[in-house]
């Protein structure tokens, strides 16, 4: 079986984020967190898509850094949800782990692209 492409992983991640958001309680804090999480957690996929059509290496790096920034923000929101127990704890471990793995992939990609740009 072929491993999932990064784009597929990001789309799957966005879908999982939507699932988490739908499970957050309907309260002032819950609604605020849900809005922030759905925004940051679904944006890396389209930002990565834009990076694939970058006009230059610098544009690619910039777009990848935007996706990375959104993933890092998403990680913070996930930690808040986890610590406040706004969602099932057993459901959170997998999505936090996936977010961490995606962050690592983007850090490495940006670093590699930066190094190649300096050559």
C-alpha positions as CSV (number, residue, x, y, z in Angstrom):
1,X,0.0,0.0,0.0
2,X,1.3,3.4,-1.0
3,X,2.0,5.8,2.0
4,X,-0.2,8.8,2.2
5,X,1.0,11.9,0.5
6,X,1.6,15.0,2.7
7,X,-1.3,16.6,1.0
8,X,-3.6,13.7,2.0
9,X,-2.3,13.7,5.5
10,X,-3.0,17.4,5.8
11,X,-6.5,17.0,4.4
12,X,-7.2,14.1,6.8
13,X,-5.8,16.2,9.6
14,X,-8.2,19.0,8.7
15,X,-11.1,16.6,8.7
16,X,-10.1,15.3,12.1
17,X,-9.8,18.8,13.4
18,X,-13.4,19.5,12.3
19,X,-14.4,16.4,14.2
20,X,-12.7,17.7,17.4
21,X,-14.4,21.1,16.9
22,X,-17.8,19.5,16.6
23,X,-17.2,17.8,20.0
24,X,-16.3,20.9,21.9
25,X,-19.1,22.1,24.3
26,X,-21.3,25.0,23.2
27,X,-20.1,27.7,25.7
28,X,-18.4,31.1,25.4
29,X,-15.0,29.5,25.8
30,X,-15.8,26.5,23.8
31,X,-17.1,28.5,20.9
32,X,-14.0,30.8,20.9
33,X,-11.6,27.8,21.0
34,X,-13.6,26.0,18.3
35,X,-13.5,29.0,15.9
36,X,-9.8,29.4,16.5
37,X,-9.0,25.7,16.1
38,X,-11.1,25.2,13.0
39,X,-9.3,28.2,11.4
40,X,-5.8,27.2,12.3
41,X,-6.3,23.4,11.9
42,X,-7.8,23.5,8.5
43,X,-5.5,26.1,6.9
44,X,-2.2,24.0,6.6
45,X,-3.7,21.9,3.8
46,X,-4.6,24.7,1.4
47,X,-1.4,26.6,2.4
48,X,0.6,23.5,1.4
49,X,-1.4,23.4,-1.9
50,X,-0.4,27.0,-2.5
51,X,3.3,26.2,-1.8
52,X,3.2,23.5,-4.5
53,X,2.4,26.2,-7.0
54,X,5.0,28.7,-5.6
55,X,6.5,31.1,-8.1
56,X,10.0,30.8,-6.6
57,X,12.0,29.0,-3.9
58,X,11.5,32.0,-1.6
59,X,7.8,32.0,-2.2
60,X,7.7,28.2,-1.5
61,X,9.6,28.7,1.8
62,X,7.2,31.6,2.7
63,X,4.1,29.5,2.1
64,X,5.6,26.5,3.9
65,X,6.4,28.7,6.9
66,X,2.8,30.0,7.0
67,X,1.5,26.4,7.1
68,X,4.0,25.6,9.8
69,X,2.9,28.6,11.8
70,X,-0.7,27.4,11.6
71,X,0.3,23.9,12.7
72,X,2.1,25.3,15.7
73,X,-1.0,27.4,16.6
74,X,-3.2,24.3,16.2
75,X,-0.9,22.4,18.6
76,X,-1.4,25.1,21.3
77,X,-5.2,25.0,20.9
78,X,-5.1,21.2,21.1
79,X,-3.1,21.4,24.3
80,X,-5.7,23.8,25.7
81,X,-8.5,21.5,24.8
82,X,-6.7,18.6,26.3
83,X,-5.8,20.3,29.6
84,X,-9.3,21.7,30.0
85,X,-10.8,18.4,29.0
86,X,-13.1,19.9,26.4
87,X,-12.9,16.7,24.3
88,X,-12.5,13.0,25.0
89,X,-8.9,12.5,26.3
90,X,-8.4,9.2,24.4
91,X,-9.3,11.0,21.1
92,X,-6.8,13.8,21.7
93,X,-3.6,11.8,21.9
94,X,-3.6,10.7,18.2
95,X,-4.4,14.1,16.8
96,X,-1.8,15.8,19.0
97,X,0.7,13.2,17.8
98,X,-0.2,13.8,14.1
99,X,0.1,17.5,14.6
100,X,3.6,17.0,16.1
101,X,4.6,14.8,13.2
102,X,3.4,17.3,10.7
103,X,5.2,20.1,12.4
104,X,8.4,18.0,12.3
105,X,7.9,17.4,8.5
106,X,7.4,21.1,7.8
107,X,10.4,22.2,10.0
108,X,12.6,19.8,8.0
109,X,11.1,20.9,4.6
110,X,11.7,24.6,5.4
111,X,15.2,23.9,6.6
112,X,16.1,21.9,3.5
113,X,14.6,24.5,1.2
114,X,16.4,27.3,3.0
115,X,19.7,25.4,2.7
116,X,19.2,24.8,-1.1
117,X,18.3,28.5,-1.5
118,X,21.6,29.6,0.0
119,X,23.6,27.4,-2.4
